[in-house]
Amino acid sequence: MSVDLHMHSNASDGQLPPEALPELCAQNGVKLMSLTDHDTMAGTKAAEAAAKRLGIAFIPGIEFSTLWGGTGIHVVGLGLDPESPGIAGFVAGTQMKRVERGRAMDENFARVGIHGALEGALRYAENSTSLSRTHFALWLLEKGHVKNYQEAFDKYLKPGRPGYARVEWPATVDAVRFIREEGGVAVLAHPGRYEFSADWMSDQLLEDFKAAGGEAIEVTSGSQSRATDIIFAQKAREMGFLASTGSDWHSPRSARPSPGMQPALPKDLTPVWVKFGYPRDMD
């Protein structure tokens, strides 16, 4: 795939610095990319400058942490200004929630006899405001509490597990409206990854997302199954969504595909990048 509009650097929970990601994209033939770190655009300028040097087109992006019906939902904002005071203000509250969650997780781990979790996780994070469950997973792996990254989530970090701490992120619809107010395009990230208690909830999420001004969904994603990609390709057709795509790459440790190596979008869908003046076919 010559387009990848979802990946992470060490400005949030990725492994590589922002300026290194375009090099990886270039190796894989990517022609258009976006860096979409969690709740921060701190790495945008460095990534964009590196992409320009390599002849890769770049759309500034961010992945907002939000909450819908009690479930954490990720919304990608594309085409946003990293220097916008509005964005700085919006993410400031979210970043503080990350700090608070880290402390709560540390207390939860201590209750089950695992001590030093926060201090250990912070060694993997650039700063406390970018702290994520991924950083705790890496520390758990380092200390031998788990055998692999996925086990860290399954055993300790998912909702209902000992280390999990709930966060009151901004409402999904509020994040979507904010993205539109800032002149960006709201994309529902990896829609097939959310675990709902009933099938109808996925459709309701899509309806609420669209009603709030959401324009696109990630039809193909490195963090959802191929069968799920097919389901959401059909949802995009039925509901009139633009189609986005991304590897959701974080680290070589992950089983997810490298940037640009996620499945291609179906040719009949209108890709989200046409909103930014790029041709439908980037190959």
C-alpha positions in Angstrom: 0.0 0.0 0.0 1.5 3.3 -1.0 -0.5 5.2 1.6 -0.3 4.9 5.4 -2.3 7.4 7.5 -1.9 5.8 10.9 1.4 5.2 12.7 3.1 6.2 16.0 6.5 7.5 17.1 8.1 7.8 20.5 6.3 11.1 20.9 3.5 8.8 22.2 3.8 5.0 22.4 5.8 4.1 19.4 9.5 3.1 19.4 11.1 5.2 16.7 11.7 9.0 16.8 9.4 10.9 14.4 12.1 11.7 11.9 12.9 7.9 11.5 9.4 6.9 10.4 9.6 8.4 6.9 12.7 6.4 6.3 10.8 3.2 7.1 8.0 4.4 4.9 10.4 5.0 2.0 11.8 1.5 2.3 8.3 0.1 1.9 7.3 2.3 -1.1 5.0 4.7 0.8 4.2 7.9 -1.1 1.8 9.5 1.4 1.9 9.2 5.1 0.6 10.7 8.4 2.1 10.5 11.9 -0.9 10.0 14.3 0.5 10.0 17.8 -1.8 9.6 20.7 -3.1 13.0 22.0 0.0 14.9 20.8 1.4 16.5 17.6 4.8 17.1 19.2 6.5 14.9 16.5 4.7 16.3 13.5 7.2 18.9 12.3 10.2 16.5 12.6 8.3 13.8 10.7 7.1 16.2 8.0 10.5 17.6 7.4 12.0 14.1 7.1 9.2 13.1 4.8 9.8 16.1 2.5 13.5 15.3 2.2 12.6 11.8 1.0 9.9 13.0 -1.4 7.0 11.5 0.6 3.8 13.5 0.8 2.6 14.2 4.4 -0.7 15.0 6.1 -0.4 16.2 9.7 -2.4 14.0 12.0 -3.2 13.0 15.6 -5.1 10.1 17.3 -7.5 11.4 20.0 -8.5 9.2 22.9 -12.2 9.4 23.4 -15.1 7.6 25.1 -18.4 6.4 23.6 -20.9 4.5 25.6 -18.3 3.6 28.2 -15.9 2.2 25.6 -12.6 3.8 24.6 -12.7 4.9 21.0 -9.8 6.3 18.9 -10.5 9.1 16.5 -7.8 10.2 14.0 -7.8 13.8 13.0 -6.2 14.5 9.6 -5.1 17.9 8.2 -4.7 19.7 11.5 -2.3 22.4 12.4 0.3 21.3 15.0 0.7 24.9 16.1 -3.0 25.5 16.7 -3.7 26.9 20.2 -7.1 25.1 20.1 -5.4 21.7 19.7 -2.9 22.5 22.4 -5.8 23.3 24.7 -7.8 20.2 23.8 -5.0 17.7 24.3 -3.7 19.4 27.5 -6.6 17.9 29.5 -6.2 14.5 27.9 -2.5 14.5 28.7 -3.1 15.2 32.3 -5.6 12.3 32.4 -2.7 10.1 31.1 -0.6 11.2 34.1 -3.5 10.5 36.5 -4.1 7.1 34.9 -0.5 6.1 35.3 -0.7 6.7 39.0 -3.9 4.8 39.3 -2.4 1.8 37.4 0.7 1.9 39.6 -1.6 1.6 42.7 -3.6 -1.2 41.0 -0.4 -3.2 40.3 0.8 -2.7 43.9 -2.4 -4.3 45.1 -1.5 -7.5 43.4 2.1 -7.5 44.5 3.7 -5.9 41.5 5.7 -2.8 42.6 7.5 -0.1 40.7 5.2 -0.2 37.7 4.9 3.5 37.1 8.7 4.2 37.5 9.4 1.3 35.1 6.9 2.4 32.5 8.2 6.0 32.6 11.6 4.7 31.4 9.9 3.8 28.1 8.0 7.0 27.7 9.3 10.3 26.5 7.4 12.0 29.3 4.6 11.4 31.8 2.0 13.1 29.5 2.6 10.5 26.8 2.4 7.6 29.2 0.3 4.7 27.8 -0.6 1.1 28.5 2.1 0.2 25.9 4.8 1.5 28.2 3.5 -0.6 31.1 3.4 -3.6 28.8 7.1 -3.1 27.9 8.0 -2.9 31.5 6.0 -6.0 32.4 7.9 -7.9 29.6 11.2 -6.6 30.8 10.6 -7.8 34.3 9.4 -11.2 33.2 5.8 -10.8 34.4 4.7 -11.8 30.9 6.2 -13.8 28.0 5.2 -11.3 25.3 3.6 -8.0 24.6 0.1 -9.4 23.9 0.1 -11.3 27.1 0.7 -8.1 29.0 -2.6 -6.7 27.7 -4.5 -9.9 28.0 -3.4 -10.6 31.6 -3.0 -7.1 33.1 -4.0 -4.2 30.9 -7.4 -4.8 29.3 -10.6 -3.6 31.1 -11.3 -5.9 34.0 -7.6 -6.9 34.4 -5.6 -6.1 37.6 -3.6 -3.2 36.1 -6.3 -1.5 34.2 -7.6 2.0 35.2 -10.6 3.6 33.6 -10.2 7.1 32.2 -12.9 9.6 31.4 -11.6 10.7 28.0 -13.5 13.4 26.0 -16.7 12.2 24.4 -16.2 10.8 20.9 -18.7 13.2 19.3 -17.0 16.2 21.0 -13.7 15.1 19.5 -15.2 14.8 16.1 -16.8 18.2 16.3 -13.6 19.7 17.5 -11.7 18.2 14.5 -14.2 19.8 12.1 -13.9 23.1 13.9 -10.2 23.0 13.4 -10.6 22.4 9.7 -9.6 18.7 9.8 -11.2 15.4 8.8 -12.3 13.0 11.5 -11.5 9.3 10.9 -12.8 6.5 13.0 -9.7 4.4 13.8 -9.7 0.6 13.5 -13.5 0.2 13.9 -13.3 -3.6 14.0 -11.1 -3.6 17.1 -13.7 -2.4 19.6 -15.2 -5.0 21.9 -18.9 -4.3 22.3 -21.4 -6.3 24.4 -23.9 -6.3 21.5 -23.6 -6.3 17.7 -25.9 -3.3 17.3 -23.5 -1.1 19.2 -20.9 -1.0 16.4 -23.6 0.3 13.9 -24.7 2.8 16.5 -21.2 4.1 16.9 -20.9 4.6 13.2 -24.2 6.4 13.1 -23.2 8.7 16.0 -19.8 9.3 14.5 -21.3 10.3 11.1 -24.0 12.5 12.7 -21.3 14.4 14.6 -19.4 15.1 11.4 -17.1 12.1 11.0 -16.2 11.7 7.4 -14.1 8.5 7.1 -13.4 5.2 8.7 -10.3 3.0 8.6 -11.4 0.3 6.3 -8.0 -1.5 6.3 -5.9 -1.5 9.4 -2.9 -3.3 10.7 -4.7 -3.7 14.0 -7.8 -5.5 12.8 -8.4 -8.7 11.0 -8.7 -9.1 7.2 -12.3 -10.4 7.7 -13.1 -7.2 9.6 -11.6 -5.1 6.8 -14.2 -6.6 4.5 -17.0 -5.9 6.9 -16.1 -2.3 7.2 -15.5 -1.8 3.5 -19.2 -2.7 3.1 -20.1 -0.3 6.0 -18.3 2.5 4.2 -20.3 1.7 1.0 -23.6 1.6 2.8 -23.1 4.7 5.0 -21.2 6.9 2.5 -17.9 7.1 4.4 -14.6 7.9 2.8 -12.1 5.1 3.3 -8.8 5.5 5.2 -6.0 3.0 5.8 -3.1 2.6 8.2 -0.7 0.1 9.6 -1.1 1.4 13.2 2.6 0.6 13.5 4.3 1.1 16.8 7.3 -1.1 17.0 9.2 -4.0 15.5 8.1 -5.9 18.6 4.5 -5.8 17.5 3.0 -8.3 15.1 1.4 -5.5 13.1 2.6 -4.9 9.6 5.3 -2.4 8.9 4.3 1.1 7.6 2.6 0.7 4.2 2.3 -3.1 4.4 -1.3 -3.2 5.6 -3.9 -4.5 3.0 -4.9 -2.2 0.2 -8.2 -0.4 0.1 -10.9 -1.8 -2.3 -10.7 0.2 -5.5 -14.4 1.2 -5.5 -14.2 3.1 -2.3 -13.3 6.8 -2.3 -10.1 7.3 -0.3 -10.0 10.0 2.4 -6.8 11.6 0.9 -8.8 13.1 -2.0 -10.0 15.6 0.6 -6.4 16.9 0.6 -6.0 17.2 -3.2 -4.2 13.9 -3.8 -5.3 11.5 -6.6 -7.4 8.4 -5.8 -4.7 6.1 -7.1 -1.4 6.9 -5.4 0.5 3.9 -6.9 
